[in-house]
């Protein structure tokens, strides 16, 4: 007898395909809107060209929205999550500080907006040391870490407890990136199960 719960996969715009959801856990990693001003030239990274994982090399989806549009989309997603989480639900949001137009952009710019902070409380910032990066720029430090931001509802019970059963008890997780599987940014299963 199979004791595994049923798994349903949905594909499409989350606002339509998941409109019925009231989730215990939302674990997500959106596109980072890194974009590139340069034309993509495939070749050797060491000679300044793109390999399939390089900065600005993503071609499967629009990753170069105007920044204000991107941030509005992210804010709308947070508000949607707040409305589609159970009272004691948890949101884990994987993102990283990015550099665009000569400055660093931090995701706190949208998730600490008052309209989001009224509905979701930031509980954790976990640094994910992936041990590598897709973003190589000779004039900047190479970002080999990303962040997991963990949220709960203001009156919700925070159910992620730091106990001896966790593989990672500190806020720095050293988890290698996933092997290539055809996706531009494969997500390691260990990150979600930690």
Phi, psi and omega in degrees: 000130182276121180261004178288136176291155178293142178244124177249129177255134179238143179231130178139190179295122185303328183294334179262309187286337181244022183297336181274353190283138165232102195263146168282324183216131170241120181236115189218155176220098184283165168303146187268356180058046181283315177057184177197143176273346185266152173291137180289127175234109180289142179166214184270127181300323182296338179260017175085009178260177181266136160259175186301345183251005187283165177309126177077009186270356183289129181235353184284341180207163181290112181241026182217052177286156168305137188302321180294325177292315178302313182294324176296320178298316181294318178298315179299323179295317178300317180295321176299314180302316180301326180277345184242016173256145172294166184304322179257022180286167182228139173247126173245120188241112180269119179207176176216155170298139182239164175242130178210139176053041174076017178213161176272136176245125183252139181298343176299341178301332177249328183276352173257008173301143182308320183292335175275315183297336176290335185253338183223133178258128176285124183251326184216148164233107182259130178269121177262110174273102183274350176077005179198175178213157172265346190255108181240118176223128184293340182267358183226158174294145181278123183279102181262007179238156171230180183233146168247114178259126185247129184235155170225169174285153184306321180255013182277156175277123181281110189267352178275104184256142178275100181229174187293346179280350181281138176290335180230116182257346180262176183267015172239115181250120177262097181230122181296149177297158181288152175293158179301133179222017181100346178267149181296327182220074182298140185262124179289130180301327180301332180292319180284331182270348180292000000 
